[in-house]
């Protein structure tokens, strides 16, 4: 799979958890799903939004998903 770049702060979040592959595996989604979320091509469910915010806060990263 070609490398998919992510905008900040998504790139910071993903790197804080070991990169795209390990982050996607940890939250049990495909790498391309993370890419679609980061680029606003797919809407986030309330459950995954809360989990992403929790993971970001755990690493001290501000991930504003309020309007998602």
C-alpha positions in Angstrom: 0.0 0.0 0.0 1.4 3.4 -0.9 2.1 5.8 2.0 -0.9 8.0 2.8 -0.1 11.3 4.4 -2.2 12.7 7.2 -2.8 16.3 8.2 -1.8 17.5 11.6 -2.9 16.8 14.3 -3.9 13.4 12.9 -0.3 12.7 11.9 0.9 13.5 15.5 -1.7 11.2 16.9 -0.9 8.3 14.6 2.9 8.7 15.2 2.3 8.8 19.0 0.9 5.3 18.7 3.7 3.8 16.5 2.6 4.8 13.0 -0.4 4.2 10.7 -0.3 0.5 10.7 -0.1 0.0 14.4 -2.6 2.8 15.2 -5.2 1.3 12.7 -4.7 -2.2 14.2 -5.0 -0.8 17.7 -8.4 0.7 17.0 -9.4 -2.2 14.8 -9.9 -0.4 11.4 -8.1 -0.3 8.1 -5.3 2.2 7.5 -7.4 3.7 4.7 -10.3 4.3 7.2 -7.9 6.5 9.3 -7.0 8.3 6.1 -10.6 9.0 5.3 -11.4 10.2 8.8 -8.4 12.6 8.8 -9.4 14.0 5.4 -13.1 14.2 6.3 -14.2 11.8 3.7 -16.0 9.6 6.2 -18.1 10.7 9.1 -17.0 9.6 12.6 -19.4 7.7 14.8 -19.9 9.1 18.3 -18.2 6.1 19.8 -15.1 6.4 17.6 -15.0 10.2 18.1 -14.9 9.7 21.9 -12.2 7.1 21.6 -10.0 9.2 19.3 -10.3 12.2 21.7 -9.4 10.0 24.6 -6.4 8.6 22.8 -5.3 12.1 21.8 -5.6 13.4 25.3 -3.7 10.4 26.7 -0.7 11.6 24.5 -1.3 15.3 25.1 -2.5 16.0 21.5 -5.3 18.4 20.8 -7.7 16.8 18.4 -10.7 19.0 17.7 -13.5 16.7 16.5 -16.4 18.8 17.7 -17.9 19.4 14.3 -17.4 15.9 13.0 
